[in-house]
Amino acid sequence: MTVELNNATEAAIYDYKEGLGKFMQKMPEIAQHYNAFTEACFKEGVLSQREKQLIALGISLYTQDEYCILYHVKGCLDHGATEEAIYEAVGVTAAFGGGTAMSQAVTLIQEAIQDLKGMQQ
């Protein structure tokens, strides 16, 4: 069976789904439980599926998980997120990721500089 893929994003999502299918054949019980768990997590609830996809995109971006980034961009679009909403979620993620660097800079790095400079004197 030949699958026509239009771009790199479609190819990456296809590769993920193909790999997941192979994993399901090799480890059906684990894959079945994992799939059931994730399906339950992404069901409509107090948070909409769109909101859950935006959260998942932010986490994927923060953890630098390329396949999940692409998968959840698709999920965001499939569940009605606008491009503006996606970029806003990206902004929040960048602020959080930048916050990690800043918090280390204003604590650990400043302390290390002071400690190491003190050792040199």
N, C-alpha and C positions, 0 to 999 in steps of 0.2 A: 504494500500500500504506500503510495507516494503522497506526501502531504505538501501542499504548496504554502510556503511561508513568505509573507510579504516584506518582513524586515527583521532586524536583529532582536527586537523585543519579542516578537512572536516566536522566533527561533529559540530564545532562552526559555520562555514559558513552556514551549513544546518539549524542550530538553528536560525541564524539571518534571513535567507530567509523565514523560516517558520513563525517566529514572524512578519516579514514584511507583509507576506501574510495575517495573522490574522488582523494586523493593517489596511491593505487595505480594508478588509471586514467591519471593524468597522468605519473607517474614510476614505471612498473612495475619497472624494474630496481633502482632505489634502494630502493623499498619492499620488494621481494622479499628483497634482501640484508639490509636492516634487520630485517625480520621473522624471517628465518632466524637472524640473530645473536642477537636477543633471546630467541627460542625456545630456542636452545642455552644461553644464560645462565641461563634459568629452569628447565631440566630438573633432575630429581632427581639429586643427586650426593652428595658428602660432606655438603653442606647439603641439607636437605629443601626442597621447594617452599614450605612454610609459612615456614621460616626466611628463604628468599630474598625472599618477599613482605614479611615484617616488615622486612628490611633496606631493600628498595625503598621501603616506606612511610616509613621514617625519613629516607631521602635526599630523597624527594618533599616531605616536610614541611619539612625543612631548607632546601630550595631554593624553597619556597613555590610549587610547581607544582600548582595546584588539580586539574587533570584527573588527574594521576598520583596525587595523594593519594586521590582517590575511587576510581580504578581499582585501586590497591593495597590499599585497605581492603577492596574487594570480593575481591581476590585472597587476602588474608589469611583472610577468612571462608570463601571457597570451598575453601581448603586446610586448614581446621580450626583456625585460630587462634581462641582465646577472646577475648572482649572485654577480659579482664584482660591477656592477652598483648599485645594491640594497645595498650592504655594504657601498659603497661610500656615498649614500644618508643617510644611518644610521650615518656615520661619521659626515656629515654636521649637522645632527639633534643633535647629541651628542655635537658637538662644540657649537651649538646655545643654547642647554639646559644648558650646562656647563657655557656658557656665561652669562646666567641669574643668576646663582648662584654666579659667579665671580663678576658681576656688583653690586649685592647686597652686597657682601663681601667687596668690595673696597669703597663702599659709605655708605650705611645704617648701616652695622654692625660696621665698623670702627667708624662712627659717634656716634653710640649708646654706644660703649665701652668708648669712650672719655667722652660722656655726663654722663654715669653712674659712671665712675671712679671719675669724677669731683664732683659728688654728695656725694661720700663716704668720700671725704677729708674734 
